[in-house]
């Protein structure tokens, strides 16, 4: 019986190691979000669909809604008309901006087709190399960050939303000090 004790101890240690490793994060799991409510949104510069350049830090003093999306994403397409209405609702103000960051590799061609049927008036920065998408740890679409005038993330929305909802309008109005 004593000669089985070392084998039993080795098996017990092996089982304990496997148990502990089972609780470890998987290497293919997305990393924890680096952009959280209450933190300063990471700065970025991107070229827009219209050929302009937008730098987030240059928008300080404005309430900014950053919406990550793609034309192949049905919920993204579904919420774009409401985003346009929200943008138009506050178009008389110079302290509100929407950045609809497109994350497609072939964004220019995809947007040419999409925007022909779905015109917009807000800027569409293109993140074809997914640098900003990775910086913000965006893995689901659409995903939206709302920033206050100081560039602090005050809301984080995963999935589509009705941006014309009265509560959303009231929330944006409060951020703008209306």
C-alpha positions in Angstrom: 0.0 0.0 0.0 2.9 2.4 0.8 4.3 2.1 -2.6 1.1 3.6 -4.1 1.3 6.7 -1.9 3.8 8.5 -4.2 1.7 7.7 -7.2 -1.4 8.9 -5.4 0.3 12.2 -4.4 1.5 12.8 -8.0 -2.1 12.1 -9.3 -3.5 14.4 -6.7 -1.1 17.2 -7.7 -1.9 16.7 -11.3 -5.6 16.9 -10.6 -5.2 20.1 -8.6 -3.1 21.7 -11.3 -5.8 20.8 -13.9 -8.5 22.2 -11.7 -6.7 25.5 -11.2 -5.9 25.8 -14.9 -9.5 25.2 -15.8 -10.3 28.5 -14.1 -7.7 30.4 -16.1 -8.8 32.7 -18.9 -8.9 31.1 -22.4 -6.3 32.5 -24.8 -8.9 33.1 -27.4 -11.2 35.1 -25.1 -11.3 38.8 -25.8 -9.3 40.9 -23.3 -11.2 42.9 -20.6 -12.5 46.2 -21.9 -10.0 49.0 -21.6 -12.6 51.7 -22.1 -14.9 51.9 -19.2 -17.6 54.4 -18.0 -15.8 57.0 -16.0 -12.5 56.8 -17.9 -11.1 59.2 -20.5 -11.8 57.9 -24.0 -8.6 57.0 -25.8 -7.6 59.5 -28.5 -7.5 58.6 -32.2 -7.2 60.2 -35.6 -9.0 58.7 -38.6 -9.8 59.8 -42.2 -13.5 60.1 -42.9 -15.5 58.8 -45.8 -15.6 62.3 -47.2 -11.8 62.6 -47.0 -11.6 64.9 -43.9 -9.5 64.0 -40.9 -11.1 63.7 -37.4 -9.2 63.6 -34.1 -11.2 62.8 -31.0 -9.2 65.1 -28.7 -10.0 68.1 -31.0 -13.7 67.5 -30.1 -13.2 68.3 -26.4 -15.9 70.7 -25.2 -18.5 68.7 -27.2 -20.7 65.8 -26.3 -19.5 63.0 -28.6 -21.3 59.7 -29.6 -18.8 57.2 -31.0 -20.7 54.4 -32.8 -18.7 51.4 -34.2 -20.5 49.7 -37.1 -20.3 47.9 -40.4 -22.6 47.8 -43.5 -22.8 44.0 -43.2 -24.3 44.2 -39.7 -28.1 44.2 -39.7 -28.5 45.9 -36.3 -26.0 48.5 -37.4 -28.0 49.3 -40.5 -31.3 49.3 -38.6 -30.1 52.0 -36.1 -28.5 54.3 -38.7 -31.8 56.2 -39.6 -32.4 56.9 -35.8 -28.8 58.1 -35.5 -29.4 60.4 -38.4 -32.5 61.8 -36.7 -30.6 62.3 -33.4 -27.9 64.2 -35.3 -30.5 66.3 -37.0 -32.3 66.9 -33.7 -29.2 68.6 -32.3 -27.9 70.0 -35.6 -28.5 73.6 -34.4 -25.8 73.1 -31.8 -22.0 73.1 -32.3 -21.3 71.1 -29.1 -22.7 67.7 -30.2 -21.0 65.3 -32.6 -21.6 61.8 -33.8 -18.7 59.7 -35.2 -20.0 56.6 -36.9 -16.7 54.6 -37.1 -16.9 52.1 -39.9 -14.7 49.0 -39.3 -14.7 47.3 -42.7 -11.5 46.4 -44.5 -13.0 47.5 -47.8 -14.9 50.4 -46.3 -14.7 52.8 -49.2 -16.4 50.5 -51.6 -18.9 49.2 -49.1 -19.8 52.7 -48.0 -20.2 53.9 -51.6 -23.0 51.3 -52.1 -24.6 51.7 -48.7 -24.6 55.5 -48.6 -26.1 55.8 -52.1 -29.3 54.3 -50.6 -28.8 55.6 -47.0 -27.6 59.2 -47.0 -26.1 60.7 -43.8 -25.0 64.0 -42.5 -22.7 62.9 -39.6 -19.0 62.1 -40.1 -18.1 58.4 -40.9 -14.4 57.8 -39.9 -13.0 54.7 -41.5 -11.0 52.2 -39.3 -10.1 49.7 -42.0 -7.0 48.4 -40.1 -9.1 48.0 -36.9 -6.7 50.1 -34.8 -9.4 52.1 -33.1 -11.6 49.1 -32.8 -8.9 47.2 -30.9 -8.0 50.3 -28.8 -11.6 50.4 -27.7 -11.9 46.6 -27.4 -15.0 46.5 -29.6 -15.9 42.9 -30.6 -19.7 43.3 -31.1 -21.6 45.5 -33.4 -23.0 48.0 -33.1 -21.2 49.3 -30.0 -21.4 52.9 -28.9 -19.6 55.1 -26.4 -21.0 58.5 -25.3 -18.5 61.0 -24.0 -19.1 64.2 -22.0 -17.5 67.5 -22.8 -14.3 66.5 -21.0 -13.9 63.3 -23.1 -15.0 61.1 -20.2 -17.0 58.0 -21.2 -20.4 58.4 -19.6 -22.3 55.6 -21.3 -21.4 52.4 -23.1 -24.1 50.7 -25.3 -23.7 47.3 -26.8 -26.2 46.4 -29.6 -28.7 48.5 -31.5 -30.7 51.2 -29.9 -33.5 53.5 -30.9 -31.6 56.8 -30.7 -34.9 58.8 -31.2 -36.4 57.4 -27.9 -37.5 60.2 -25.6 -35.2 59.0 -22.8 -32.2 59.1 -25.1 -33.0 62.6 -26.3 -33.5 63.7 -22.6 -30.1 62.1 -21.7 -28.2 63.9 -24.5 -30.0 67.1 -23.7 -28.9 66.8 -20.0 -25.3 66.2 -21.1 -25.5 69.3 -23.3 -26.9 71.4 -20.4 -30.3 72.0 -22.1 
